[in-house]
């Protein structure tokens, strides 16, 4: 027999073999229990082992699992598109299904460019994005991502997209305080547009709350209102990358609702199917679709598995489950409880410099000195050590680092399934506390 190798994230690391999951818990083949304190990569939002989803999956698979979207539409995909447009704000009534968050943001970029082309603006094809951001790993999505470590090997192939600073209040690029700042980081968008020329820009893309690259970095009030004003003034589309924040994670169905701002395009993934199947989507407004409908009548994007009936049925049941169990409200309430506990940890441990986030998308940033906010070194830094220690104790949390060249960004994301109870939160926090304590 040939010796085969599954390529895993770290090639020489021994990963436990997962056996099964139930609620907020995962179990390995040796019988160890883990609290899924990050819902994997902020994905398993309804928890593991939900039988209603398994039933929906079985029912759809027994009818038809795959039919190619150039040949058929399906009831499951049509109903899911209808559901998403009902949930979405404003006139985001069009849905393009894809299979991952990277495909969703890359499709958003392509639709924005196509929108302008079909209106006769051939040169409006650049995207402005922010440093300290992550929009996905495929080349278009990576081009937009301001994540140094993930870009590094491919820089010669990437478009030079990230253009402005992130609204990273804890490390404000302008040394202002959130309470008194003049939103210079948002105004940077205007400066970038004037430098590049609005005639060359299709869209601006941003994660409502910055996830993988910085650990739940939340902008100051008024930030997105200012961003939207600038986009409108210069005729540039606004894409919200809600792959991590969307579908209830932050205590609203879409995180942009926290600021009352309606984007032109929304990218969704992760929580849309809560890990039960690969499924993601790009939601598009009537206004953005209009020239395409009058013009070529076809979006130049798509993948073999786009809108496959099986994934659509699974995602539909996930959305229905979230509604039935009132999980958006739960995310808001449980998030407040968890946030309070994390602030408690920050009182105990000096190495916690910042506690942030909304709903059940929360982050901790570690510093070696609270006053100077000096980071730990990135290589074998505190993030890796805390994440590994927590893992040993049976708690899964998500490292968010490497976005900024050198040292900064020693953060973790705490984002358990939205079904977590207060008792389970207490348990999670105790395990986190013990992990930090052992490293002190
Ligand atoms: N956009 C955001 C905001 C993300 O957090 C991620 C993944 O972490 C992506 C896009 C890429 O999604 P995927 O890994 O499903 O391709």
Boltz pocket constraint, residues with backbone or C-beta under 6 A from the ligand:
constraints:
  - pocket:
      binder: B
      contacts: [[A, 41], [A, 99], [A, 100], [A, 101], [A, 102], [A, 103], [A, 105], [A, 134], [A, 135], [A, 136], [A, 137], [A, 207], [A, 211], [A, 212], [A, 241], [A, 242], [A, 243], [A, 244], [A, 245], [A, 269], [A, 270]]
      max_distance: 6.0
